[in-house]
């Protein structure tokens, strides 16, 4: 059973409603903010950590098709 107990037939609608607005999720993690890892996810919702300075990181950063979002700050300034 899923955490929110959403019936199978309603999951597509629930997923669409959840992702209708921006979610912090891993953007608020210290992996990107403090340790400099790139966090990449694809259309299949698979996630990969990409080390800063690697060839893969440079390729993703240079790809105009990849939407880039900065990690979130820990506190307001």
N, C-alpha and C positions, 0 to 999 in steps of 0.2 A: 504494500500500500504506500502511496506517495505521502509526503509530509502534509500537504493540504487536503488530501483525500478528494481530489478532483476526479469525477468519473471520466472514464476513457473517452466517451463521446463529447465531453466538454473541454478536453485538454487543449485542442487547437485554439479555441476561443480564449481560454484562460492564458495560454502562452502569448497570444497576440496582445491581450490587455496588459500583461506583465511587462512586455518589452515595448509598449507604446511610449514609455518615457525612459530617459537615460537612467541606467543603473550604475552605481559606483562599483560594486562587486570587487574585482581584483584591482581596479584603479586606486582603491584606498589601501591596498596591501603594501607593506614595506618592501616587497620584492622590487617593485618599480620605483618607489619613492626614494628609498634609502640605499638599496643595493644595486640599482641600475639595470635590472633585467628588463628585457622587452617581453610583453605578454601578447601573444598572437592567438586569435581564434578565427576559425573559418566558418563557412555557411552551415557546416554539419555540427556546430557548437563544440568542436574539438579545440582544446587549448594547448599551447606550447609555450614554454619559457625559452627565450632567445637571449643568449649572452650579449651584452653591449660590446661592440667592437668586433663581433664575428662577421664572417662573410654573409651569413644568412640575415643578420640584423641590417647590414648595409643594403642588401638587396631589397628587403622589405621596406626600409626607410626611403629608398629611391623609387619604389613602385608607386606611380600615381593612382593606381586602382585601390591601394590599401589606405583605408581611412585611419588616420593617426590621431589618438587622443592622449593627452598628457595625464600622468598620474595625479591624483588629487592631493592637495596640501593637507597636512595634519591639523592645522588650526587656521583660523581666519587672521588676516593681517590688517 
